[in-house]
């Protein structure tokens, strides 16, 4: 039996995110837990990145809140990406995370 591979899931999330296929990214993110894999900082980063590609700021903020509520600690990359995107979207008021 083939074991699920975390890095494969996250790499697929990255690829689908670049193609703006947010539904596929969300499906893969959800599948991580179903397969017994951890939704880690990299997985959250790819999910946020996908939301950025399709300009869904609300979901980006909600995902950040999920990170804070989980055992993951938002890293500098996630924070930098989010702040830059919020500033570019003219939402400086939300850029104070």
Protein Blocks (a to p, Z undefined) as FASTA:
>chain_A
ZZddfklmmmmmmmmmmnopaklmmmmmmmmmmnopacdfklmmmmmmmmmmnopaklmm
mmmmmmmmmmbdcdfklmmmmmmmmmmnopamlmmZZ
